[in-house]
Amino acid sequence: MLTASPENALHPPSLSPPGPWLDEFLTDKARPQLHEANIRLEEDLEPVLVAMHPLLLEQCFVVRFNNALEAVTNHEIRNIRLSVKPSRERRGYVELEIRNTGASYPRRRCSLLRRHSR
């Protein structure tokens, strides 16, 4: 599990939703690859705000996503599940989880991101 606290997040300008860059990544990069490889994507994306440098957040996501994509490519059942939600274990954090039905990689979790406290 990778963890980054707001204190070491390269001083992001403010809390922001991951939605805009995530939507762009899924639309422009992920969905075309998934469609071509006949891989089904399940999404469970809760509205959250994060305090992490956008570039680091995207890099973490891309690495985990590519691992999942590679894991399912040569398997009969091809599913990837993407989940973004407030952490149940660490108050003030968000969990970005990517699971796949391919090779038995360790559970892919990237507990990053501080969510906006209400």
N, C-alpha and C positions, 0 to 999 in steps of 0.2 A: 504494500500500500504506500503510495506517495502522499505526503502531507505537506502542505505549505500554509503557513499562517499569514494573516494580513501584515504582520510585522516584517516578514521577509519577502514580500511580494513586489519588490522593486518599486515601491511607492506609487501605486496606481493613482490616477487622478481622482477617482471617486468610485463608489459602488456602481456597478452596471449589470444589466441582464446579459447572460451568455447567448440569448436568443438570436440577435442579429448575425454574429459571426457563425454561430452554429447552424442557423438556417442556410446561410450562404454556403458553408462547407458541405452540408448535406445535399443541397440543390446542385451546386456546381461540380463537386468532386465525388462525393460518396454515392449518391443515387445512380449516376451513370455506371459506375463500377459494379454496384450491386445488381443492377438490371442486367448488365452484360454477363455477369457470372451466375445469374439466376439465384441470388441470395435475398432472402426476405428480411426486412428491417422492421423491428418492433420498437416503438418509441413511447416512453413514459417520462415526459418532460414537465416538471412542475415549475411555476414561475418563481424564480429566485434572483437575488442580486449577489454579485460576487465582487470581492476586493482582491484581485490578482491581476498582474500585468497581462493584458490580452494576448500578447505573443507567447508567454509561458503557458497560459491556459490552452491556447490552440495547439502548441507543440505537444503538451501532455495528451490532449485528446487525439491528435493525429497518430501518435505512436501507438496508443491503445487501440484505436480503431483499425489501424493497419495490421496489428497483431491478430485481432479478431477476424479480419478479412482473410488473412493468410491461413488462419486455422481452419476456416470452413470451406475454403476453395476446393479441396480434394475429398470432401465428404458428401455422402448422399443427402443428409438433412442439412440444409444451409440456412440457418437463422442467426441473426445478430440482434441483441436486445440492448438498447441504449436507455439509460435512466439517469435523470438529473433531479435531485430532491434534497431537502434539508436533512442533515445527518441525524440519525436517532442516537448515535453514540457520542457525538461531540457537539455540544451546543455551540451555535454560531458558525458552523461549518456546513458545507454542501458536499454531497457525494455525487461523483460522476462515475457511473458504473457501465461497463460494456461487457456483456456476456455473449458467448457464442456456443454453437452446437458442434464445433469441430474438435480438434485435439484438446486434450485435457490440460490446458494452461491453468496456472493458479487463478483464482478469482480475480478478475480485473476491476480493481477499484482505484479510484484516484480521489481520495478525500482531500479536497483543496479548499478553497473558496469560502470566504466568510459571507454568510447571508445577511441580508438587511434585517436588523432586529426591529420588531414591531412594538 
